[in-house]
Amino acid sequence: MTRSVFKFLVLLTVFFAIAGASAYLTLTLIIESEETVVVPDLEGKNAITVLQLLSDLGLNTKVKESRFDADIPVHHVIFQEPAPGTPIKKGRDVKVVLSKGTQTFNAPNLTGISLQQAAVILSNNGLQQGVITRTFSPSAKLDMVMAQTPDSGVPVTRNDKINLLVSRGARPEQYRMPDLKGLGLDEALEILDKAGLTLGEIDAVHRSDREPNILIEQRPLSGYYVQADQAVNLTVNRWSRQNSAPQDSAADTEILFRYRIPPGVLKQHIRVELKTFGTSSTLYDQLMEPGREIWVMVPKYTDAVVFLYQNKKLVKTEVYH
């Protein structure tokens, strides 16, 4: 009995030994069958080159970290793992440490380039855009950087702010504001148009001692310096209800604006605009037959201005309040 047990144990031991050896040999053959490559020297190379090299070898690129380095340019490899020359199986990872460049360097020269280009250079160098000051310049184009602080060549560190002086272009032509008070609205608008000024807000007041549709106030005041395209606000003596255009008795909440196109042969390009509640809307914009009459209903009890243009020329305005 004892000899049978002993014999069984011996056979069992031999079985496990053979099985273990077979498994070891099988695993070894599998491992050895995997293709092995040698890790190249990556230190000092830029990230794009490293990615291409490792990809061609069937290896994965893993960025372990990024840190400042005074000797290695930004986005170049400082350290790698495994070391160069190490055999490694395909599909394995190669870890790299990338440089963020030197932490202290000379400020780039941004003068003479556009603000958009300057922003790109600052971002690429890890710098921030500081205070932007704008001023007119007879020589520098619009949005061109005229000066910077710190100046170019001055040592700066990453994340420092660079303040910029940027051109607003040539100073607009200035001239004195004409005196519009006492003029009719049509005449005043023609003067503004010739002067290159724009119409701002139109307010209305009622003064029985003044003619209707006459300017009472203006802003800016006459004699002040103004620039091209500057808005001019006007205050007009409103039409009284008795002097306004005839009303439709059935429309108690509206006033009727009427205009008859002068007689002739050719059609006239007529555009009628209504300005009320701070907005402008076009009511007519088309060719119309001579002699035809235009009717426009203007909301009652609200500030409104009607502009009528004939062949792009303002020929009639009326202010309602």
Secondary structure, DSSP 8 states (H G I E B T S, - for coil): -HHHHHHHHHHHHHHHHHHHHHHHHHHHHHHHHS-EEE----TT-BHHHHHHHHHHTT-EEEEEEEE--SSS-TTBEEEEES-TT-EEETT-EEEEEEE---SEEE----TTSBHHHHHHHHHHTT-EEEEEEEE--SSS-TTBEEEEES-TTSEEETT-EEEEEEE--S---EEE----TTSBHHHHHHHHHHTT-EEEEEEEE--TTS-TTBEEEEES-TTSEEETT-EEEEEEE---TTTS----TT-TTEEEEEEE----SS-EEEEEEEEETTEEEEEEEEEE-TT-EEEEEEETTS-EEEEEEETTEEEEEEEE-
